[in-house]
Amino acid sequence: HNEFVSYLKIITSAVSLGHDESLIVFIGEDDERQYLYPEEFNNGFFRFSVGIEDVEDIIEDLRQALEKSELL
């Protein structure tokens, strides 16, 4: 997950969400709040908050990061 986030150019890695820019945070399997989420999320997941950037720029940023990290 860190590799994927490191490739993002527009989207900012964050510790919390709630700003006018696009933010992403990884909730890991060791997060103390894991019990709040469905079992299929127990290995960790990304929370993504879309900001006010151009939608095509956000999509392209996600696409290129997924491609570079070989998740796409």
N, C-alpha and C positions, 0 to 999 in steps of 0.2 A: 504493500500500500504506500509506503514512503517513496518508492521509486516513481509510481504513478503521479503522486502529488508533486514531486520535484520537477516533473516535466510541464506542469501547468504554467502558463505565462500570464494569463489574465486573472484567473481564479486564484484567490489567496487562501493559503492554509490558515486555519484559525482554531482557537481553543473554544470559542463559543460563536454562535450565529446571531445575526441581527444587526446588519449594517446596510448601507446602500450599494456596496460592492458585492460581487459574487464571492461566496466563502465556502470552503469545504473543510470538514473535520472527520477524522476516522475515529469511530467508537470501537475500541479493541475488545477482544474476548476477556480481558482482565478488568474491564470497566466495572466499577461498583454498581452501576445501574443496569447491568445485563439482565437481571431478573425481571425488569420491566418490559423487555422485548420478547417477541415470539422466538421459539426455539431455533428456527432457521437463521436467525441473526446472531447466534451464539459464537460464531467464529469471527465476528466483527463486521462492521459495515461503514459506509460513508454517509454522512449527512451533508446535504448540499443546499445552500440557500442562494437563489438566483437574485442577482443585483440588477442595476439599471444599465449595464453595458449592452451593446448591440447583441441581439439574440444570435445572429450568425457568428459573431466573434466568440461567444460563449460555446456554441456548438463546435466550432472549429478547434477551440482550445481543448475541450474534452476529447474530441476525436484524435488529435495529434498526440495527446498524453496517453490515451489508451493504446494507440498504435506503437508508440515508442516503448511503452512498458510491456508490450506484447500481450495485452489483455483484449485486444480487438482482432 
